[in-house]
Amino acid sequence: MRTKSVRSRKNKTPGSATQIRASISFPPETYGSLETIAKRKKVSLAWVVREASDRYIAEKGPLVART
């Protein structure tokens, strides 16, 4: 099993909330599906990933305390 490294950096722009930028790798089929969803919804691929992540967390319950 390969280990994955995650690089993140806090991104703070004037007038916006602090966010963390992460680099994530996907299998080609998954990435293609995400691109298709983003194009159909007319949103960015990042928006699709954030929305999916939020829904996953809401569905699974609070696995860790949110800060």
JOUR-V736181 format. One line per field, one symbol per residue. psi: psi as a letter, one per 40 degrees, with the letter a starting at -180 (. if undefined). burial: b if it has 16 or more other C-alpha atoms within 10 Angstrom, else e. Layout:
BEGIN
psi->???
burial->???
END
This chain:
BEGIN
psi->hiihihhihhhhiheiihihhihhhiidddddddddddddefiidddddddddddddddeigdihi.
burial->eeeeeeeeeeeeeeeeeeeeeeeeeeeeeeeeebbeebeeeeeebeebeeeeeeeeeeeeeeeeeee
END
